[in-house]
């Protein structure tokens, strides 16, 4: 039996040496950490000045806060009401895959802060069909197809649409660049050539991902159904009609009569401070061992997918970003990542059991036994 190669981790963050495009220097520091420069934030005073300039006396509410039951949106809602004295309304996209604890957190926060909570609900039966088709497609490919339902852009779209429809001048968006997978900036300089390379990559990636060069017509049928279900779910929420800010936006973005403000451009606190505030003030709860992305039941599939491909969960990649920004210790991140790896099989099994998915994709999951041990 072959000995498994020992994994080397960056000495500053927790990225493993199998992560794409990574290299470790003589001190064991990865190129992502070496290339990182801390993001400057504009501060609370700048946020208050901007918000005050946008408020309208004719509006019933000052702002909309998209909420998911996670810690970041709970903290933003608390800050808007308690620190900025804003008349807020909370909007949630109920994908049908939200955890019971996330729903409880949203209801507790809104009750304590006396904030209305509006649910925009997807068709749960359609969502389950989408997940089952995704797992059948994964089994056909003998590799995992990411199961995320794109809740973040949908939540953003329904929140902006709600603000537009109700003449609410501000959306306090909880998105952050720290939530994205680490990438090397300026790998290809912006040019006409770079644009051509990007277009070619966008064409080739799906061909390789779904093996569109073979003649497996059953797989093509699953892929067609999977994309159709995604489109139907997005159409239900009018995602294509919403005027949304571009990915990674920094400046305030105007959508019709509403200005979308990314909260993290103005305020960025240590993770432990955010958790302390919302636990004390909003009766916020999280599962043992983790406080990130437990709001969606499908997130375990995303973690599983990243663990198979890169040797680190999707949360672990985010923790690495947060470490570089000085908002979390490496030891704390390793502790959270270890917990995720130890429990990912149980979480996936619980998801399958809840939605009667036990017969799907067992072959694909079995391939990852070594990673999950």
C-alpha positions in Angstrom: 0.0 0.0 0.0 1.4 3.4 -1.0 2.1 5.9 1.7 0.1 9.1 1.3 2.2 12.1 0.5 2.4 14.4 3.6 0.6 17.7 2.9 2.5 20.9 3.4 0.6 24.0 4.5 1.5 27.6 4.2 3.1 28.8 7.5 1.0 32.0 7.4 -2.5 30.8 6.1 -3.9 27.3 5.9 -3.7 26.7 2.1 -2.2 23.2 1.3 0.5 22.7 -1.3 -2.0 21.0 -3.7 -4.0 24.3 -4.1 -4.0 25.5 -7.7 -1.1 27.8 -8.7 0.4 27.7 -5.1 4.1 27.8 -4.4 5.8 27.9 -1.0 9.0 29.9 -0.5 12.0 28.8 1.7 10.2 30.0 4.8 7.1 28.0 3.9 5.0 31.1 3.0 2.7 30.8 0.0 2.7 33.2 -3.0 -0.9 34.2 -2.2 0.2 35.6 1.2 3.3 37.2 -0.2 1.2 39.0 -2.9 -1.5 40.1 -0.4 -1.9 43.7 0.7 -4.4 44.6 3.4 -7.6 46.1 2.3 -8.2 49.6 3.6 -11.6 50.4 4.9 -13.3 53.8 4.8 -14.6 53.7 8.4 -17.9 54.2 10.2 -18.0 58.0 9.8 -17.7 57.7 6.0 -20.5 55.2 6.0 -22.7 57.4 8.2 -22.1 60.4 5.9 -23.0 58.4 2.8 -26.2 56.9 4.3 -27.4 60.3 5.6 -26.9 61.8 2.2 -29.1 59.1 0.6 -32.0 58.9 3.2 -35.4 60.0 1.9 -38.1 61.4 4.2 -40.7 60.0 1.8 -39.6 56.4 2.3 -41.1 54.2 5.0 -37.8 52.5 5.5 -34.2 53.9 5.3 -32.6 50.6 4.2 -32.9 47.0 3.3 -30.5 44.4 4.8 -30.3 41.0 3.0 -30.1 38.3 5.7 -29.3 34.6 5.7 -29.1 33.6 9.3 -25.3 33.8 9.2 -23.1 36.1 11.3 -22.2 38.8 8.8 -25.8 39.7 7.9 -26.9 39.6 11.5 -24.1 42.0 12.5 -24.9 44.4 9.7 -28.6 44.4 10.7 -27.6 45.1 14.3 -25.2 47.9 13.3 -27.8 49.5 11.0 -30.4 49.6 13.8 -28.4 50.1 16.9 -25.4 52.2 15.7 -26.9 54.1 12.9 -30.5 54.4 14.1 -31.9 53.4 10.7 -35.4 52.2 10.0 -34.5 48.8 8.4 -36.3 45.9 6.8 -34.7 42.5 6.4 -35.2 40.4 3.3 -34.3 36.7 3.0 -34.2 34.3 0.0 -35.7 31.1 1.2 -34.2 28.6 -1.2 -35.9 25.6 0.5 -32.4 24.5 1.7 -32.0 26.8 4.6 -31.1 25.3 8.0 -33.5 25.5 10.9 -30.9 27.3 12.9 -30.4 29.9 10.3 -34.2 30.6 10.2 -34.3 30.8 14.0 -31.4 33.3 14.0 -33.1 35.6 11.5 -36.4 35.5 13.4 -34.6 36.2 16.8 -32.6 39.1 15.4 -35.6 40.7 13.7 -37.8 40.2 16.8 -35.2 41.7 19.2 -34.5 44.7 16.8 -38.2 45.2 15.9 -37.4 44.8 12.2 -39.8 43.4 9.7 -38.6 40.1 8.1 -39.7 39.5 4.5 -39.2 36.0 3.0 -38.9 35.5 -0.8 -39.5 31.7 -1.2 -38.3 29.5 -4.0 -40.2 26.4 -5.2 -38.8 23.7 -2.8 -39.9 20.8 -5.0 -38.1 22.3 -8.0 -35.0 22.9 -5.8 -35.0 19.2 -4.8 -35.4 18.1 -8.4 -32.4 20.3 -9.2 -30.2 18.8 -6.5 -31.2 15.2 -7.5 -30.3 15.9 -11.1 -27.0 17.4 -10.1 -26.1 14.3 -8.1 -27.2 12.0 -11.0 -25.0 14.1 -13.3 -22.1 13.9 -10.8 -22.4 10.1 -10.7 -22.5 9.9 -14.5 -19.3 12.0 -14.7 -17.6 10.1 -11.8 -16.7 13.5 -10.4 -18.5 16.0 -8.3 -20.6 18.8 -9.9 -20.9 21.7 -7.5 -24.3 21.8 -5.9 -24.6 25.4 -4.9 -27.9 27.0 -5.9 -26.4 30.5 -6.2 -28.2 31.8 -3.2 -25.9 34.9 -2.8 -26.7 36.5 -6.2 -30.3 35.5 -5.9 -30.6 37.1 -2.4 -28.9 40.2 -3.8 -31.3 40.3 -6.7 -34.5 39.9 -4.6 -33.2 42.4 -2.1 -32.5 45.1 -4.7 -35.8 44.3 -6.4 -37.7 44.7 -3.1 -35.9 48.0 -2.4 -36.7 49.3 -5.9 -40.4 48.3 -5.7 -40.8 49.9 -2.2 -38.9 53.2 -2.8 -36.2 52.3 -0.2 -33.1 54.3 -0.9 -30.4 52.0 0.5 -29.3 48.3 0.5 -26.6 47.5 3.0 -25.0 44.5 1.2 -23.0 42.0 3.3 -20.8 40.7 0.4 -17.0 40.8 0.8 -14.0 40.1 -1.4 -12.7 37.9 1.5 -15.5 35.4 0.7 -14.1 34.6 -2.7 -11.5 31.9 -3.4 -7.9 33.2 -3.3 -6.6 34.1 -6.8 -3.4 35.6 -8.1 -4.0 39.1 -9.3 -2.5 40.4 -12.5 -1.6 37.0 -13.8 -2.4 38.2 -17.3 -2.2 41.9 -17.9 -5.5 43.5 -19.1 -5.3 43.6 -22.8 -7.0 42.4 -26.0 -5.0 39.1 -25.7 -6.3 38.6 -22.1 -9.9 39.1 -23.3 -9.4 36.4 -26.0 -7.8 34.0 -23.4 -10.8 34.5 -21.1 -13.3 33.9 -23.8 -11.5 30.7 -24.9 -11.3 29.5 -21.3 -15.0 30.1 -20.8 -15.7 28.0 -23.9 -13.3 25.2 -23.0 -14.0 24.8 -19.3 -17.6 23.4 -19.7 -16.4 21.0 -22.3 -13.8 19.5 -20.0 -16.0 19.7 -16.9 -18.9 17.9 -18.4 -16.9 15.8 -20.9 -19.0 17.1 -23.8 -16.6 15.4 -26.3 -18.1 11.9 -25.6 -21.4 10.4 -26.7 -23.1 9.8 -23.3 -26.6 11.0 -24.2 -27.9 10.1 -20.7 -25.4 12.6 -19.3 -26.5 15.2 -21.8 -30.1 14.7 -20.7 -29.2 15.3 -17.0 -27.1 18.4 -17.9 -30.0 19.8 -19.9 -32.5 19.3 -17.0 -30.0 20.7 -14.5 -29.6 23.9 -16.4 -33.3 24.1 -17.0 -34.1 23.8 -13.3 -31.5 26.5 -12.5 -33.1 28.8 -15.0 -36.6 28.2 -13.7 -35.5 28.9 -10.1 -33.8 32.1 -11.2 -36.7 33.2 -13.3 -39.1 32.7 -10.3 -37.0 35.3 -8.4 -36.7 37.6 -11.4 -32.9 37.4 -11.2 -32.3 38.3 -14.8 -34.4 41.5 -14.5 -32.6 42.9 -11.4 -29.9 45.5 -12.0 -27.2 44.1 -9.8 -23.7 45.4 -9.0 -20.8 43.6 -10.7 -18.9 40.9 -8.8 -16.3 42.4 -6.5 -17.7 45.9 -6.7 -16.3 48.5 -4.3 -18.0 51.8 -5.0 -21.7 52.4 -4.1 -23.8 51.0 -7.0 -27.1 52.7 -8.1 -29.9 50.4 -9.2 -32.9 52.5 -10.3 -33.9 54.4 -7.2 -31.7 52.4 -4.8 -28.0 52.7 -3.9 -26.3 49.4 -3.0 -23.5 49.9 -0.4 -21.0 47.1 0.4 -20.7 47.2 4.2 -17.3 45.6 4.2 -15.8 48.5 2.3 -16.5 50.7 5.4 -16.3 48.3 8.4 -14.3 45.1 8.9 -14.0 43.7 12.4 -12.3 40.6 13.8 -14.5 37.5 13.5 -14.5 36.9 17.2 -15.8 40.4 17.9 -18.6 40.0 15.4 -19.7 36.7 16.9 -19.5 38.2 20.5 -21.8 41.1 19.6 -24.5 39.1 17.9 -24.5 36.3 20.5 -24.9 38.8 23.3 -27.3 41.2 21.6 -29.3 39.0 19.2 -29.3 35.6 20.8 -27.5 34.3 17.7 -26.5 30.7 17.6 -24.2 28.4 15.5 -23.4 24.7 15.4 -20.6 23.4 17.6 -17.2 23.9 15.9 -18.2 26.4 13.2 -19.8 29.8 12.8 -19.6 30.1 9.0 -21.9 29.1 6.2 -24.1 26.7 8.2 -27.2 28.6 7.0 -27.5 26.5 3.8 -27.8 22.7 3.9 -26.1 22.4 0.5 -22.9 24.0 1.7 -21.5 20.7 2.8 -21.5 19.7 -0.9 -19.5 22.8 -1.8 -17.0 21.9 1.0 -16.8 18.3 -0.2 -16.2 19.5 -3.8 -13.4 21.8 -2.8 -11.9 19.2 -0.4 -11.7 16.7 -3.2 -10.2 19.1 -5.7 -7.9 21.2 -3.6 -7.4 19.5 -0.2 -9.2 22.3 1.6 -12.8 23.1 2.2 -14.4 26.2 0.6 -14.6 27.7 4.1 -10.9 27.0 4.6 -10.1 29.1 1.5 -12.1 31.9 3.0 -10.4 31.5 6.4 -7.0 32.0 4.6 -8.2 35.3 3.2 -9.4 36.4 6.7 -6.0 35.4 8.2 -4.2 37.6 5.7 -6.4 40.5 6.6 -5.4 40.0 10.2 -9.0 39.2 11.3 -8.4 35.6 12.4 -5.5 33.6 13.8 -4.0 30.6 11.9 -4.6 28.4 14.9 -8.3 29.3 15.0 -8.7 28.7 11.3 -7.0 25.3 11.5 -9.3 24.3 14.3 -12.4 25.3 12.3 -11.1 23.5 9.2 -10.3 20.3 11.1 -13.9 20.3 12.5 -15.3 20.7 9.0 -13.3 17.8 7.6 -14.2 15.6 10.5 -18.0 16.3 10.1 -18.4 16.7 6.4 -19.5 13.1 5.8 -22.1 13.4 8.5 -23.5 16.6 7.1 -23.8 15.2 3.6 -25.5 12.1 5.0 -27.9 14.3 6.9 -28.7 16.2 3.8 -29.4 13.1 1.8 -31.6 11.6 4.5 -33.6 14.9 4.9 -34.4 15.1 1.2 -34.5 11.3 0.5 -31.3 11.4 -1.6 -29.6 8.4 -0.2 -29.5 6.5 -3.4 -27.6 9.2 -5.3 -24.0 9.7 -5.9 -22.6 7.1 -3.5 -19.8 6.2 -5.9 -18.5 9.7 -6.1 -18.6 10.2 -2.4 -16.8 6.9 -1.8 -13.8 8.1 -3.8 -13.1 10.7 -1.1 -12.8 8.4 1.9 -9.1 9.1 2.3 -9.7 12.8 2.3 -12.5 12.6 4.8 -10.6 10.3 7.2 
